[in-house]
């Protein structure tokens, strides 16, 4: 390239690209520190993701990638080093976080540096068993008839992709069922798991075959129960243990056992009626409202929170209880600590 003007632009682009990779690495370092000290909670953000999107004004995809890579880099520092060196892009690094371990890090880092992103995605999909080799079953509406077309590819793990049109009302019910199951399991649950649990529940309650099996088992157990003479089990005397209350702290009890003195904490329980009242009051949605008056839209992973802490004399009265998502619940406790 003999043109000095073109050369100058090229050199400047190379310099900026190097600085960009360096700044990406610095941002990953900063996110690790933020996550370590939970600074985003103290600043009023319920999660590190919300801090990145609202506090740093990054896009959702970039925020998601940075957080995944920052957290994986704590376990595998080589991931961040390759990004800082410029041999690995952030998007590729994010792709391998789901399969990267201390045992296979050399294999996946080398692969990510040497193959295109599309090839890398296929290799990751083989491990995670997602979106590859999936059988298809499509329902196509033709006039007033519904025709079914199905193509099955024989694989070790055969899966069927179901495509069907449903009403908006049914979709809202499915989403609500998804929220309920997520809350019950305390982890994210896909629509496939929701359908699986709903179908299993319906068949358990309505399938004549399943009901017949239960009836047969019940009759068999009743017959066996009549044959066997019930024997009263003698109660063993409970070993004497001395208990002593800790002065100034009612939530802890010192209990003497075989291994010495251990500390037990009383578990605070809220009645089912009170829980129902709280969920009804807040419509099954996080009650947190930010400084702009915008209420949190989260309807999953909800906790019951004491506005006035129990440790400071707070009660289980309805006016002292509220519903918070786990992120805002942690945020409030960190800010008040």
NUMAR-158326 format. One line per field, with one value per residue (C-alpha): x, y, z; residue number from 0. Coordinates in Angstrom, 1 decimal. Layout:
REM residues N
u = X  ... $
v = Y  ... $
w = Z  ... $
keke = NUM  ... $
REM end
This chain:
REM residues 337
u = 0.0  1.9  -0.8  0.2  -3.4  -4.7  -1.7  -2.5  -6.2  -5.1  -2.6  -5.2  -7.7  -5.1  -4.4  -8.1  -8.7  -5.8  -7.2  -10.7  -9.4  -7.5  -10.6  -12.7  -10.3  -10.4  -14.2  -14.2  -11.8  -14.1  -17.2  -15.4  -14.8  -18.3  -19.6  -17.2  -18.2  -21.8  -21.4  -24.4  -26.7  -25.5  -26.1  -29.7  -29.5  -31.1  -28.5  -25.2  -27.1  -29.4  -26.3  -24.7  -27.8  -29.1  -26.0  -23.5  -26.0  -24.6  -26.8  -28.4  -26.3  -23.0  -23.9  -24.8  -21.5  -19.4  -21.0  -20.7  -17.0  -16.2  -17.6  -16.0  -12.7  -12.6  -12.4  -10.3  -8.1  -6.8  -10.1  -9.6  -6.0  -6.8  -9.3  -6.8  -4.2  -6.7  -6.6  -10.1  -13.2  -15.8  -18.6  -16.5  -15.5  -19.1  -20.0  -17.6  -18.4  -21.1  -18.7  -15.3  -13.8  -10.3  -9.8  -10.7  -9.7  -6.7  -8.9  -11.7  -9.5  -7.5  -10.6  -12.2  -9.1  -8.8  -12.3  -15.1  -17.9  -20.4  -18.3  -17.7  -21.4  -21.9  -19.2  -20.7  -24.2  -22.9  -21.9  -25.0  -27.4  -29.2  -30.5  -28.7  -30.1  -33.6  -36.6  -39.3  -43.1  -45.0  -48.8  -50.0  -53.5  -55.0  -58.5  -60.4  -58.3  -55.2  -52.6  -49.7  -46.3  -43.5  -39.9  -37.9  -34.1  -32.9  -30.5  -29.3  -31.5  -34.5  -36.4  -39.5  -40.0  -43.7  -45.1  -48.8  -50.8  -52.6  -54.7  -53.3  -55.3  -53.7  -50.3  -50.7  -51.8  -48.7  -46.5  -48.2  -47.7  -44.1  -43.8  -45.4  -43.1  -40.0  -41.0  -41.6  -38.3  -36.3  -34.6  -35.4  -37.7  -38.3  -41.7  -40.8  -40.5  -43.8  -45.6  -44.0  -45.1  -48.6  -49.2  -47.8  -50.0  -53.1  -52.4  -51.8  -55.2  -57.3  -55.8  -58.0  -55.0  -53.1  -56.1  -56.6  -53.0  -53.4  -56.6  -55.0  -52.0  -54.2  -56.3  -53.1  -51.6  -55.0  -55.0  -51.4  -52.2  -55.0  -52.9  -50.0  -50.7  -49.7  -47.0  -46.5  -43.1  -41.6  -40.4  -36.8  -36.2  -34.8  -31.3  -31.2  -29.7  -29.2  -30.4  -29.3  -30.6  -28.1  -28.6  -29.6  -30.4  -33.6  -32.9  -30.0  -30.0  -27.0  -27.7  -25.3  -25.0  -22.5  -20.0  -20.2  -22.1  -23.6  -25.6  -29.1  -31.1  -34.9  -36.5  -39.1  -42.2  -45.1  -48.5  -50.0  -52.9  -50.5  -48.5  -51.7  -52.7  -49.3  -49.3  -52.9  -52.0  -49.1  -50.7  -47.8  -45.3  -42.3  -43.4  -40.1  -40.5  -37.4  -36.8  -38.6  -41.7  -41.4  -42.3  -40.3  -42.0  -40.5  -43.0  -40.6  -38.2  -40.2  -39.4  -41.4  -39.6  -40.0  -40.0  -39.1  -36.6  -37.5  -34.2  -35.4  -38.8  -40.6  -43.8  -45.5  -48.4  -49.5  -48.5  -44.9  -44.6  -44.0  -43.1  -39.7  -37.8  -34.5  -32.5  -34.2  -34.4  -30.6  -30.1  -32.2  -30.4  -26.9  -27.9  -29.1  -26.2 $
v = 0.0  3.0  5.7  7.3  8.4  4.8  3.6  6.2  5.1  1.4  2.0  3.9  1.1  -1.4  0.8  1.2  -2.6  -3.3  -0.8  -2.3  -5.7  -4.3  -2.4  -5.5  -7.3  -4.4  -4.4  -8.2  -7.5  -4.7  -7.0  -9.6  -7.1  -5.8  -9.4  -10.2  -7.3  -7.1  -3.4  -3.5  -4.3  -1.3  0.9  -0.3  -2.9  -6.3  -8.2  -7.7  -8.0  -5.1  -3.1  -3.7  -2.9  0.1  1.4  0.9  1.1  -2.0  -4.1  -7.3  -9.6  -7.9  -7.8  -11.5  -12.3  -10.2  -11.6  -15.2  -14.8  -12.8  -15.6  -18.4  -16.5  -16.8  -20.6  -20.5  -17.3  -18.4  -17.5  -13.8  -13.9  -15.1  -12.2  -9.7  -11.1  -10.7  -14.4  -15.0  -12.8  -12.1  -13.8  -17.0  -17.0  -16.8  -19.7  -22.1  -21.1  -23.8  -26.6  -25.2  -26.9  -27.0  -30.5  -29.6  -26.0  -26.5  -28.4  -25.8  -22.8  -24.1  -25.0  -21.6  -19.9  -22.0  -22.5  -20.2  -19.3  -21.4  -24.5  -23.8  -23.5  -26.9  -28.5  -27.0  -28.1  -31.7  -31.6  -29.8  -31.7  -28.6  -27.6  -30.4  -33.6  -32.7  -34.5  -32.3  -32.6  -29.7  -29.1  -27.1  -25.6  -26.2  -24.8  -26.3  -29.5  -30.0  -32.1  -33.6  -34.0  -35.7  -36.5  -38.6  -38.9  -41.8  -40.5  -41.7  -39.0  -38.6  -35.3  -34.0  -30.3  -29.4  -26.4  -25.5  -22.4  -21.6  -18.8  -15.8  -16.9  -20.3  -18.8  -16.6  -19.7  -21.6  -18.7  -18.6  -22.3  -21.8  -19.1  -21.4  -24.3  -22.1  -20.9  -24.4  -25.7  -22.5  -22.7  -21.6  -24.0  -24.2  -24.7  -28.3  -29.1  -27.2  -29.3  -32.5  -31.7  -30.7  -33.8  -36.1  -34.4  -34.8  -38.4  -39.2  -37.7  -38.7  -41.6  -44.7  -47.0  -45.1  -45.0  -48.7  -49.4  -47.3  -49.0  -52.5  -51.4  -50.0  -53.3  -55.4  -53.3  -53.5  -57.3  -57.5  -55.2  -57.4  -60.5  -59.0  -58.4  -54.9  -54.8  -51.8  -50.5  -49.7  -46.1  -45.7  -43.3  -40.1  -39.4  -36.5  -33.4  -30.2  -27.0  -23.5  -20.3  -17.8  -14.5  -11.7  -13.9  -15.9  -17.3  -19.5  -22.5  -24.3  -28.0  -30.6  -33.8  -36.5  -34.3  -31.5  -28.3  -27.2  -24.1  -24.4  -21.6  -21.6  -21.6  -18.8  -20.2  -18.2  -19.8  -20.9  -18.5  -15.6  -16.6  -16.7  -13.3  -11.8  -13.4  -12.1  -8.6  -8.3  -10.3  -12.8  -10.1  -8.5  -5.4  -3.4  0.0  2.0  5.8  6.5  4.7  1.7  -1.6  -4.8  -7.1  -10.4  -13.1  -15.9  -16.8  -14.7  -14.5  -13.2  -10.2  -8.7  -4.9  -4.5  -7.3  -10.0  -9.5  -6.0  -7.0  -7.4  -9.5  -11.7  -9.2  -8.7  -5.0  -6.0  -8.5  -8.0  -10.0  -9.6  -11.3  -12.9  -10.2  -7.3  -9.3  -9.8  -6.1  -4.8  -7.0  -6.0  -2.3  -2.6  -4.6 $
w = 0.0  -1.3  -0.6  2.7  3.4  3.2  5.3  8.0  8.2  8.3  11.1  13.1  12.7  14.0  17.0  17.8  17.5  19.9  22.4  21.9  22.9  25.8  27.1  26.7  29.0  31.5  31.5  32.2  35.2  36.5  36.2  38.2  41.0  40.8  41.1  43.9  46.2  45.0  44.2  41.8  44.7  46.7  43.6  43.4  40.6  41.2  39.0  37.3  34.0  34.9  35.9  32.5  30.4  32.5  34.3  31.5  28.6  26.9  24.7  26.1  24.0  24.9  28.6  28.6  26.9  29.2  32.3  31.2  30.2  33.4  35.6  33.6  33.7  37.5  37.0  33.8  33.6  30.2  28.6  29.5  28.6  25.1  24.7  25.8  23.4  20.6  19.6  20.7  20.2  23.0  21.0  20.5  24.2  25.2  22.9  24.7  28.3  28.6  27.8  29.0  32.1  33.6  32.1  28.5  28.3  26.0  23.5  23.4  23.4  20.5  18.6  19.2  17.9  14.8  13.4  12.2  14.6  12.8  13.1  16.7  17.4  15.8  17.9  21.1  20.1  19.8  23.5  24.8  22.6  21.5  18.0  16.1  14.6  15.7  14.2  12.9  13.2  11.6  11.8  8.7  8.5  5.1  4.7  7.7  7.9  9.9  8.1  9.9  8.3  10.2  9.4  11.8  11.5  13.5  16.1  19.5  21.2  19.0  19.5  17.8  17.0  17.4  15.7  16.4  16.5  19.8  21.1  23.0  26.0  26.0  25.5  28.6  30.6  29.4  30.5  33.9  34.3  33.4  36.1  38.7  37.8  37.9  41.3  42.5  41.2  41.9  38.5  34.9  33.1  29.4  27.7  27.0  30.7  31.3  28.8  30.1  33.7  32.7  30.6  33.3  35.9  33.7  32.9  36.6  37.5  34.4  32.5  33.2  32.9  35.6  37.8  37.4  38.3  41.5  42.4  42.0  44.0  46.7  46.9  47.0  49.9  51.8  51.5  52.6  55.4  56.7  56.6  58.5  62.1  63.1  65.8  68.0  67.8  71.2  71.4  72.4  75.1  73.8  75.1  77.6  76.2  78.0  76.3  77.1  75.6  74.4  76.2  74.0  70.9  70.8  67.4  68.5  70.9  72.2  72.2  73.7  71.7  71.1  69.3  71.8  71.6  68.3  67.3  65.9  64.2  64.4  61.1  60.6  59.0  57.5  57.4  54.0  54.5  54.9  51.8  49.8  51.0  50.0  46.5  46.0  47.3  44.8  42.0  42.0  40.9  42.5  44.5  44.1  42.6  41.5  41.9  38.6  39.9  37.6  39.2  38.6  36.2  37.5  38.3  38.9  41.8  44.3  48.0  51.0  52.6  56.0  55.6  59.3  60.0  62.4  64.2  65.1  66.2  62.9  62.8  60.3  59.9  56.3  56.4  57.3  54.4  50.8  47.7  46.0  43.3  44.4  42.8  44.6  47.8  47.8  46.8  49.7  52.2  50.9  50.9  54.5  55.7 $
keke = 0  1  2  3  4  5  6  7  8  9  10  11  12  13  14  15  16  17  18  19  20  21  22  23  24  25  26  27  28  29  30  31  32  33  34  35  36  37  38  39  40  41  42  43  44  45  46  47  48  49  50  51  52  53  54  55  56  57  58  59  60  61  62  63  64  65  66  67  68  69  70  71  72  73  74  75  76  77  78  79  80  81  82  83  84  85  86  87  88  89  90  91  92  93  94  95  96  97  98  99  100  101  102  103  104  105  106  107  108  109  110  111  112  113  114  115  116  117  118  119  120  121  122  123  124  125  126  127  128  129  130  131  132  133  134  135  136  137  138  139  140  141  142  143  144  145  146  147  148  149  150  151  152  153  154  155  156  157  158  159  160  161  162  163  164  165  166  167  168  169  170  171  172  173  174  175  176  177  178  179  180  181  182  183  184  185  186  187  188  189  190  191  192  193  194  195  196  197  198  199  200  201  202  203  204  205  206  207  208  209  210  211  212  213  214  215  216  217  218  219  220  221  222  223  224  225  226  227  228  229  230  231  232  233  234  235  236  237  238  239  240  241  242  243  244  245  246  247  248  249  250  251  252  253  254  255  256  257  258  259  260  261  262  263  264  265  266  267  268  269  270  271  272  273  274  275  276  277  278  279  280  281  282  283  284  285  286  287  288  289  290  291  292  293  294  295  296  297  298  299  300  301  302  303  304  305  306  307  308  309  310  311  312  313  314  315  316  317  318  319  320  321  322  323  324  325  326  327  328  329  330  331  332  333  334  335  336 $
REM end
